[in-house]
Amino acid sequence: MTRRELLQSLAVSPLFIRAAAQGPANADVAYGSTTIPIGIRSRMVTGVNGITMHALEAGFETPGRPAVLLIHGFPELAYSWRHVMLPLAKAGYHVIAPDQRGYGKSGGTDVKFDDDLTPFSTLNRVRDMMSLVNALGHRDVAMVVGHDFGSPVAGWCALTRGDVFRSVVMMSAPFGGGGALPFNTANEPPKPSAPAPNADDELAKLSPPRKHYQTYYTTREANENMWHAKQGVHDFLRAYYHMKSADWTANKPFPLASNAASEQAKLPRYYVMDLDKGMAEQVASEMPTAAQIAGCKWLTDEELKVYSSEYGRNSFQGGLQSYRIGRFPRLAAETQLFAGRTIDVPSLFLSGKSDWGVYQRAGSLDGMKRACTKFEGVELVDGAGHWVQQEQSAKVADRLIAFARQHS
């Protein structure tokens, strides 16, 4: 039997696909099969909240281990945890890192802009995570960790089901807490006030005119712009990852005084974009040189191909759907069920010292501290930007292990 035939036989096995088999990556075989460290397996799990979910696992050889759940952000994959998983497994945990719904090899990647957004709602993502954990034989997890868009998913997991998600680490994107409900309006009707200025309109009035990336990501044209970027998906992602990393020397974050347009304009262009540009054009001017790419040890070109091949195959729309949830009142309102609820399990915020995501919205760190009753602080890692678990994987793994052990 050839190596390709062996991989194909494993791909349809109900057990798992060994990444160590070193076969070619395609739609039927584990992505990153030549770059995932030996000891991590790729697995397709059926019946997860209505979809088949792809997950990477480490520490699966020993039954009865406590579980750790790692949730990636946008535009990443479970693959972003590849260098964190084995140290956690060596520390005694069953480590689970899924492709979120709409990403990679999980269900929901065939979504279109006009499709129903309900499967991508906040609480349905919590159901995704609970369903996966249960499917893999765990009643709870010792620690849930979320990065970027995975951070609010992890936060909501801990807020809604603290009995299942026993501790939480949020990374790069501060968690804002539960939804709010109007209070005491029957006895004290609210006083009329001038409507708040529209943030998008205010940014568009700047010179030069600007727009917020989260608004851009809700538009119909965002997916097409990145998926069919003039420079190609691979080079688009290379520039995007570079510009948000510590390698881009212009990343010197500081807290904003307010969320006024004039303050928001201080953010880099990958957060507050030029009004007349898509994200593909916005980051193209910061494409790293061939020498910089060759010197990038935290994301080699072979590793980047894992991302570019998956996004090239699927498009970005599955990930973009979640940015749109807050613009639909019916879906945004579901979090009001938890108005006033706090995260009452041990919590930590971890990010890179060169990550503007920590400060992209004024007051968000204070809001997170209020939302967490057992908050252990904000820690910023030297030598890392937004992609902290890739840029400084050893430091992140050490901190996660210490946090998990402290609260086991």
C-alpha positions as CSV (number, residue, x, y, z in Angstrom):
1,M,0.0,0.0,0.0
2,T,1.4,3.4,-0.9
3,R,1.5,6.3,1.6
4,R,-1.3,8.1,-0.2
5,E,-3.5,4.9,-0.1
6,L,-2.7,4.6,3.6
7,L,-3.8,8.1,4.3
8,Q,-7.0,7.7,2.3
9,S,-7.9,4.6,4.3
10,L,-7.3,6.4,7.5
11,A,-9.3,9.4,6.4
12,V,-12.5,7.3,6.3
13,S,-11.6,5.6,9.5
14,P,-14.0,6.3,12.4
15,L,-10.9,6.5,14.7
16,F,-8.5,9.2,13.4
17,I,-6.0,10.4,10.9
18,R,-2.4,10.5,12.2
19,A,-0.7,13.8,11.2
20,A,2.6,12.0,11.5
21,A,1.8,10.0,8.3
22,Q,3.2,13.0,6.3
23,G,0.8,12.7,3.4
24,P,-0.3,15.4,1.0
25,A,-3.0,17.8,2.4
26,N,-6.3,18.0,0.5
27,A,-10.0,18.1,1.2
28,D,-10.0,14.5,2.4
29,V,-6.8,14.3,4.4
30,A,-5.7,16.1,7.5
31,Y,-4.6,19.6,6.7
32,G,-1.0,20.5,7.7
33,S,-0.1,16.8,7.6
34,T,3.5,17.6,6.9
35,T,3.8,20.4,9.6
36,I,1.6,19.2,12.5
37,P,3.9,17.9,15.2
38,I,3.9,14.2,15.7
39,G,1.6,13.3,18.6
40,I,-1.3,15.5,17.4
41,R,-4.1,13.8,15.5
42,S,-6.7,15.1,13.2
43,R,-10.2,13.8,13.7
44,M,-13.7,14.3,12.2
45,V,-16.4,14.2,14.8
46,T,-19.9,13.6,13.6
47,G,-23.2,14.8,15.2
48,V,-21.8,18.0,16.8
49,N,-24.8,20.3,17.1
50,G,-26.0,19.4,13.6
51,I,-22.6,19.4,11.8
52,T,-19.4,17.3,11.5
53,M,-16.6,19.1,13.3
54,H,-12.9,18.8,12.6
55,A,-10.6,18.8,15.6
56,L,-7.0,18.4,16.5
57,E,-6.2,16.4,19.6
58,A,-3.2,15.7,21.8
59,G,-2.9,13.6,24.9
60,F,-5.7,11.4,23.7
61,E,-3.7,8.2,24.4
62,T,-4.5,8.2,28.1
63,P,-8.2,7.8,29.2
64,G,-9.5,9.9,32.0
65,R,-7.4,12.9,31.6
66,P,-9.0,16.4,32.3
67,A,-9.8,18.2,29.0
68,V,-8.5,21.6,27.8
69,L,-10.4,23.2,24.9
70,L,-8.6,25.7,22.6
71,I,-10.8,28.0,20.4
72,H,-9.2,29.8,17.5
73,G,-10.1,33.2,15.9
74,F,-10.3,34.8,12.5
75,P,-8.8,34.2,10.1
76,E,-7.2,31.2,11.7
77,L,-7.9,27.5,12.3
78,A,-7.3,24.9,15.0
79,Y,-3.9,24.7,13.4
80,S,-2.9,27.9,15.2
81,W,-2.6,25.9,18.4
82,R,-0.2,23.3,17.0
83,H,2.8,24.4,19.1
84,V,0.8,24.8,22.3
85,M,-1.0,21.5,22.3
86,L,1.9,19.1,23.0
87,P,3.2,20.9,26.1
88,L,-0.3,20.9,27.5
89,A,-0.7,17.2,26.7
90,K,2.7,16.5,28.4
91,A,1.4,18.3,31.5
92,G,-1.4,15.7,31.7
93,Y,-4.3,17.1,29.7
94,H,-6.5,15.9,26.8
95,V,-6.1,18.9,24.5
96,I,-8.9,19.6,22.0
97,A,-8.6,22.3,19.3
98,P,-11.6,22.4,16.8
99,D,-12.0,24.3,13.6
100,Q,-15.0,26.4,14.6
101,R,-18.2,26.2,12.6
102,G,-17.6,27.8,9.2
103,Y,-13.8,27.2,9.2
104,G,-11.4,24.7,7.8
105,K,-12.8,21.2,7.6
106,S,-15.8,21.7,10.0
107,G,-19.3,22.1,8.7
108,G,-20.7,25.5,7.7
109,T,-17.9,26.4,5.3
110,D,-20.3,26.3,2.3
111,V,-22.3,29.2,3.7
112,K,-23.3,32.1,1.5
113,F,-23.8,35.8,2.4
114,D,-27.6,35.5,2.2
115,D,-27.9,32.3,4.2
116,D,-29.5,32.2,7.6
117,L,-27.2,33.6,10.3
118,T,-28.8,31.7,13.2
119,P,-26.3,28.8,13.2
120,F,-23.5,31.3,13.8
121,S,-25.2,33.0,16.7
122,T,-23.3,33.5,20.0
123,L,-25.2,30.9,22.0
124,N,-25.2,28.3,19.2
125,R,-21.4,28.5,19.2
126,V,-21.5,27.7,22.9
127,R,-23.7,24.7,22.0
128,D,-21.1,23.7,19.4
129,M,-18.4,23.6,22.1
130,M,-20.5,21.7,24.6
131,S,-21.6,19.2,22.0
132,L,-18.0,18.6,20.9
133,V,-16.7,18.1,24.5
134,N,-19.6,15.7,25.2
135,A,-19.0,13.8,22.0
136,L,-15.4,13.3,23.0
137,G,-16.4,11.8,26.4
138,H,-16.0,14.7,28.8
139,R,-18.7,16.2,31.1
140,D,-16.5,19.3,31.7
141,V,-13.2,20.9,30.8
142,A,-10.5,22.1,33.2
143,M,-9.9,25.2,31.0
144,V,-11.3,26.8,27.9
145,V,-9.0,29.1,26.0
146,G,-10.1,31.5,23.2
147,H,-8.1,33.7,21.0
148,D,-9.4,36.6,18.9
149,F,-13.0,35.8,17.9
150,G,-12.5,32.7,20.0
151,S,-12.1,34.9,23.1
152,P,-15.8,35.9,23.3
153,V,-16.8,32.3,22.5
154,A,-14.7,31.1,25.4
155,G,-16.1,33.9,27.6
156,W,-19.7,33.0,26.8
157,C,-18.9,29.4,27.5
158,A,-17.7,30.3,31.0
159,L,-20.5,32.8,31.7
160,T,-23.3,30.5,30.7
161,R,-22.0,27.1,31.8
162,G,-19.4,27.6,34.5
163,D,-20.2,24.1,35.7
164,V,-18.8,22.7,32.4
165,F,-16.1,25.2,31.6
166,R,-14.2,25.3,34.9
167,S,-11.7,28.1,34.1
168,V,-11.2,30.5,31.2
169,V,-8.4,32.3,29.5
170,M,-9.3,35.0,27.0
171,M,-6.7,36.1,24.5
172,S,-6.2,39.3,22.4
173,A,-9.9,40.3,22.4
174,P,-11.3,41.5,25.8
175,F,-14.7,40.0,26.7
176,G,-17.4,42.5,27.2
177,G,-19.7,40.5,29.5
178,G,-23.4,39.7,29.2
179,G,-26.1,41.6,27.4
180,A,-28.0,44.5,29.0
181,L,-31.7,45.1,29.6
182,P,-33.4,48.4,30.3
183,F,-33.9,48.8,34.0
184,N,-36.7,50.4,36.1
185,T,-38.2,52.1,33.0
186,A,-41.8,51.6,34.3
187,N,-41.1,53.8,37.3
188,E,-38.6,56.2,35.9
189,P,-39.1,56.6,32.1
190,P,-35.8,57.5,30.4
191,K,-35.3,61.2,29.8
192,P,-35.1,62.2,26.1
193,S,-31.6,62.6,24.9
194,A,-29.9,63.4,21.6
195,P,-29.1,60.3,19.6
196,A,-25.6,59.1,19.8
197,P,-23.5,59.9,16.7
198,N,-23.2,57.0,14.2
199,A,-19.6,55.7,14.6
200,D,-19.4,54.7,10.9
201,D,-20.6,58.1,9.8
202,E,-18.1,59.9,12.1
203,L,-15.2,57.8,10.8
204,A,-16.2,58.5,7.2
205,K,-15.9,62.3,8.0
206,L,-12.3,62.1,8.9
207,S,-9.5,63.2,6.6
208,P,-8.7,60.9,5.0
209,P,-12.1,59.1,5.3
210,R,-11.9,55.8,7.4
211,K,-14.1,52.8,8.2
212,H,-13.9,50.2,11.0
213,Y,-12.8,46.7,9.9
214,Q,-15.7,45.1,11.9
215,T,-18.2,47.1,9.8
216,Y,-16.3,46.1,6.6
217,Y,-16.4,42.5,7.6
218,T,-20.2,42.6,7.7
219,T,-20.5,43.7,4.0
220,R,-21.2,41.6,1.0
221,E,-18.0,42.5,-0.7
222,A,-15.6,41.6,2.1
223,N,-15.4,37.9,1.3
224,E,-14.9,38.4,-2.4
225,N,-12.2,41.0,-1.8
226,M,-10.1,38.7,0.4
227,W,-10.9,35.4,-1.3
228,H,-10.1,36.7,-4.7
229,A,-7.4,39.2,-3.7
230,K,-5.3,40.5,-6.6
231,Q,-2.2,39.2,-4.8
232,G,-3.8,35.8,-4.1
233,V,-5.0,34.4,-0.8
234,H,-1.6,33.2,0.2
235,D,0.1,36.6,-0.1
236,F,-2.9,38.4,1.3
237,L,-2.7,36.3,4.5
238,R,1.0,36.7,4.7
239,A,0.7,40.5,4.7
240,Y,-2.3,40.4,7.1
241,Y,-0.5,38.1,9.6
242,H,2.7,40.2,9.3
243,M,1.0,43.5,9.8
244,K,-0.7,42.3,13.0
245,S,2.4,40.7,14.5
246,A,5.3,41.9,16.5
247,D,7.4,41.7,13.3
248,W,5.7,44.9,12.1
249,T,7.6,47.5,14.0
250,A,4.8,50.1,13.8
251,N,2.8,48.1,16.3
252,K,3.3,50.1,19.5
253,P,-0.2,49.9,21.2
254,F,-1.5,52.3,23.8
255,P,-4.9,52.9,25.4
256,L,-7.3,55.2,23.6
257,A,-8.8,58.1,25.5
258,S,-12.2,57.4,24.1
259,N,-14.1,55.8,21.3
260,A,-14.5,59.0,19.3
261,A,-13.6,58.8,15.7
262,S,-10.5,61.0,16.3
263,E,-9.2,58.5,18.8
264,Q,-10.1,55.5,16.7
265,A,-8.1,57.0,13.8
266,K,-5.0,56.3,15.9
267,L,-5.4,52.6,15.3
268,P,-3.5,50.9,12.5
269,R,-5.1,50.6,9.1
270,Y,-5.9,47.0,9.6
271,Y,-8.4,48.1,12.3
272,V,-9.6,51.4,11.0
273,M,-9.3,51.1,7.3
274,D,-9.2,53.7,4.5
275,L,-12.8,54.1,3.3
276,D,-12.0,53.4,-0.3
277,K,-10.0,50.2,0.3
278,G,-10.8,46.5,1.0
279,M,-8.7,44.6,3.4
280,A,-6.7,43.0,0.6
281,E,-5.6,46.4,-0.7
282,Q,-5.1,47.8,2.8
283,V,-2.4,45.3,3.9
284,A,-0.8,44.9,0.4
285,S,1.6,47.8,1.0
286,E,3.0,46.1,4.1
287,M,3.8,42.8,2.4
288,P,7.0,41.5,4.0
289,T,10.1,41.1,1.9
290,A,11.4,37.7,0.8
291,A,14.1,37.9,3.5
292,Q,11.5,38.7,6.2
293,I,9.4,35.8,5.1
294,A,12.4,33.5,5.2
295,G,13.2,34.7,8.7
296,C,9.7,34.3,10.0
297,K,10.1,31.2,12.2
298,W,6.7,31.4,13.9
299,L,4.9,31.0,10.6
300,T,6.9,29.5,7.8
301,D,5.7,29.6,4.2
302,E,4.8,25.9,4.4
303,E,2.8,26.5,7.5
304,L,1.1,29.5,5.9
305,K,0.0,27.2,3.1
306,V,-2.2,25.3,5.5
307,Y,-4.2,28.5,6.0
308,S,-4.2,29.7,2.4
309,S,-5.2,26.3,1.1
310,E,-8.2,26.0,3.5
311,Y,-9.4,29.6,3.0
312,G,-8.7,29.3,-0.8
313,R,-10.9,26.2,-0.8
314,N,-13.7,27.4,1.4
315,S,-13.7,31.3,1.2
316,F,-13.8,33.5,4.3
317,Q,-17.6,33.8,4.5
318,G,-18.0,31.1,7.2
319,G,-15.8,33.2,9.5
320,L,-17.3,36.5,8.5
321,Q,-20.9,35.5,9.4
322,S,-20.2,35.9,13.1
323,Y,-19.2,39.6,12.6
324,R,-22.8,40.2,11.4
325,I,-24.6,38.7,14.4
326,G,-24.6,42.0,16.3
327,R,-26.3,43.8,13.4
328,F,-29.4,41.6,13.6
329,P,-31.5,42.6,16.7
330,R,-33.2,39.1,16.9
331,L,-29.8,37.4,17.2
332,A,-28.1,40.1,19.3
333,A,-30.9,40.0,21.8
334,E,-30.4,36.4,22.8
335,T,-27.5,37.4,25.1
336,Q,-29.9,39.6,27.1
337,L,-31.1,36.4,28.8
338,F,-27.9,36.6,30.8
339,A,-28.1,40.3,31.7
340,G,-26.2,40.9,34.9
341,R,-24.6,37.5,34.8
342,T,-20.9,37.4,35.5
343,I,-18.1,34.9,34.8
344,D,-17.6,33.2,38.2
345,V,-14.8,30.8,37.4
346,P,-11.1,31.7,37.5
347,S,-10.3,33.9,34.5
348,L,-7.2,35.4,32.9
349,F,-6.6,37.7,29.9
350,L,-3.4,37.0,27.9
351,S,-2.2,38.8,24.8
352,G,0.9,40.1,23.0
353,K,2.6,43.3,24.1
354,S,2.5,44.4,20.5
355,D,-1.2,43.6,20.0
356,W,-3.5,46.5,19.3
357,G,-6.5,44.2,19.9
358,V,-6.1,44.8,23.6
359,Y,-6.9,48.5,23.2
360,Q,-9.0,48.7,20.0
361,R,-12.0,49.8,22.1
362,A,-11.6,52.2,25.0
363,G,-12.9,50.8,28.3
364,S,-13.0,47.2,27.2
365,L,-10.4,46.0,29.7
366,D,-12.3,47.6,32.6
367,G,-15.5,46.1,31.3
368,M,-13.9,42.6,31.3
369,K,-12.7,43.1,34.8
370,R,-16.2,43.9,36.0
371,A,-17.6,40.9,34.1
372,C,-15.2,38.4,35.8
373,T,-15.5,37.9,39.6
374,K,-12.4,35.8,39.8
375,F,-10.2,37.7,37.4
376,E,-6.5,37.1,37.8
377,G,-5.3,40.0,35.6
378,V,-4.1,41.1,32.2
379,E,-0.7,39.7,31.1
380,L,1.1,40.9,27.9
381,V,3.7,38.7,26.4
382,D,7.0,40.2,25.1
383,G,7.8,39.6,21.5
384,A,4.3,38.9,20.4
385,G,1.6,40.8,18.5
386,H,-1.9,39.6,17.8
387,W,-1.0,36.0,17.0
388,V,0.5,35.4,20.5
389,Q,0.0,31.6,20.6
390,Q,2.0,31.3,17.4
391,E,4.5,34.0,17.8
392,Q,5.5,33.0,21.4
393,S,4.1,29.5,21.7
394,A,6.4,28.3,24.5
395,K,5.7,31.3,26.8
396,V,1.9,30.9,26.2
397,A,2.0,27.1,26.8
398,D,3.9,27.6,30.1
399,R,1.4,30.2,31.3
400,L,-1.6,28.1,30.3
401,I,-0.2,25.1,32.1
402,A,0.5,27.1,35.3
403,F,-3.0,28.5,35.2
404,A,-4.7,25.2,34.6
405,R,-2.7,23.4,37.3
406,Q,-3.5,26.2,39.8
407,H,-7.2,25.7,39.3
408,S,-7.4,21.9,38.7
